[in-house]
Amino acid sequence: MKSNARARRNFSTKPLVAAIALALIAPAAFADNGMPGGGLVVRNQPNIEVNGIPLPGNNQIIGLMNNATIHDKLGGVGTVIQWGSPGVVDTANTPGFNVAFGKSISFTAAAPSSGFMNIDLSGNLSSIAGTINVGPGIDFVIANEKGITVSTFATIVAPGGLSLVGANMNTIQAIDAYNIVPELQMNFAGSSPVTVQNGANLSGVGNYLLVAGSGAVSLTGSTGSLPVAGVPIFVVGGVGSDFDTILGTLTVNDTGLVSAAVRSTAPTDVTIGLGGFADPYDAKNLSVVANGNLTNNGNLDFMGASPSNFL
């Protein structure tokens, strides 16, 4: 509103010219296709293309439209993309990794054992309300130290594994660890809540599901909306850890006893709401590590679970 007022004062003798100028500027400045915005590929730059077209400057992903496909034409390594990256101007989309309701984006690769880590630098929570389709053999990561919400209407298909990480992964050490190893080195500080709402469709997630954050972590869903039986689910509430995105294994590493690296830890309450009255969720596939209170709002079948699943 202030900029409009200044425009009227500066062009008080020509109000019509000012109005036309503002009308021309507004669509570009405030456009939002509901897709991820301001992307900068920081690892595996030469091999990434969008809808079969090389990236501007060999590393920028801007102007995404609905049903866009981001493709790794080589595969075999971890691709790291910073969304809402400073210096990347995207007039078509709001900076950050968001997928609005009714929108869809796909990630594919020419070879298996590939991965995409999407780091949201926008300073705002990542909101997933639309559809994300990930090709086979690809592990898929969304990381945002401000938090992540996967809403009731969202669908994520990721047969190679899905990680939702509310932590700062935008360090050279964390980026290189994912790009080369590939491993998620998770440090938690402050509040980075991660929420998967009831109704979100994760039935197409394979290999593993990792939900990790700090402050508050919530995973809710019926059996039909969760990964199929046998796919392990890891919930990490503020406990410094390492996660192998290929093998799908979690190493608690907040004490320094496991390796030389120490992962920071933050107080976090975890809420689990899996299964319903007539469809209990088999807890032997669920592992929870929490630095705080653990609340069960669902119907868990503990018959096949071990106490070591819940720490």
HELIX and SHEET records of a PDB file:
HELIX    1   1 LYS A    2  ASN A   10  1                                   9    
HELIX    2   2 PRO A   15  PHE A   30  1                                  16    
HELIX    3   3 GLN A   45  ASN A   47  5                                   3    
HELIX    4   4 PRO A   56  ASN A   58  5                                   3    
HELIX    5   5 ILE A  172  ILE A  180  1                                   9    
HELIX    6   6 THR A  223  SER A  225  5                                   3    
HELIX    7   7 ALA A  283  ASN A  285  5                                   3    
HELIX    8   8 PRO A  307  ASN A  309  5                                   3    
SHEET    1   A 9 GLN A  60  ILE A  61  0                                        
SHEET    2   A 9 GLY A  39  ARG A  43 -1                                        
SHEET    3   A 9 GLY A  78  TRP A  83 -1                                        
SHEET    4   A 9 SER A 114  ASP A 120  1                                        
SHEET    5   A 9 ILE A 138  ALA A 143  1                                        
SHEET    6   A 9 LEU A 162  VAL A 165  1                                        
SHEET    7   A 9 LEU A 209  GLY A 213  1                                        
SHEET    8   A 9 ILE A 233  GLY A 237  1                                        
SHEET    9   A 9 LEU A 286  ALA A 290  1                                        
SHEET    1   B 7 ILE A  53  PRO A  54  0                                        
SHEET    2   B 7 ILE A  48  VAL A  50 -1                                        
SHEET    3   B 7 ALA A  68  ASP A  72 -1                                        
SHEET    4   B 7 SER A 104  ALA A 109  1                                        
SHEET    5   B 7 THR A 131  VAL A 134  1                                        
SHEET    6   B 7 THR A 155  ALA A 158  1                                        
SHEET    7   B 7 ASN A 201  VAL A 205  1                                        
SHEET    1   C 6 SER A 126  ILE A 128  0                                        
SHEET    2   C 6 ILE A 148  VAL A 150  1                                        
SHEET    3   C 6 VAL A 194  VAL A 196  1                                        
SHEET    4   C 6 GLY A 215  GLY A 221  1                                        
SHEET    5   C 6 THR A 268  LEU A 274  1                                        
SHEET    6   C 6 LEU A 294  ASN A 296  1                                        
SHEET    1   D 3 GLU A 183  MET A 186  0                                        
SHEET    2   D 3 SER A 241  ASP A 244 -1                                        
SHEET    3   D 3 THR A 249  VAL A 252 -1                                        
SHEET    1   E 2 TYR A 281  ASP A 282  0                                        
SHEET    2   E 2 LEU A 300  ASP A 301  1                                        
END                                                                             
